[in-house]
Amino acid sequence: MIGGAWELGGAILLGSLLGLPMSMLSGRIEAGQPTLVEALGMVFLCAGVAIWIGVSYLLATMTMGIVVANFAKHHERPFHVIDGFEWPS
């Protein structure tokens, strides 16, 4: 019971704690939209910390993305740069 609550609650807390500063700082390295390096770096950081503290890395990174998408107000579309990715066929 406690382990499941820690895995879910900790992941949501971690994603929120990393997503809030990212939403304020993304796109500030260079003017305009956030770069791919920023986006992937934060995803890998979030996943690594989640694995290290023993919470769901998938839920943590999804929560971070939700927070960034909803709170990044200094540009219209966060992660606009990843629109160029193609799905494997």
Buried (B, 14 or more C-beta within 10 A) or exposed (E): EEEEEBBEEBBBBBBBBBBBEBBBBBBEEEEEBBBEEBBEEBBEBBBEBBEEBEBBBEBBBBBBBBBBEEBBEEBEEBBBBEEEEEEEE
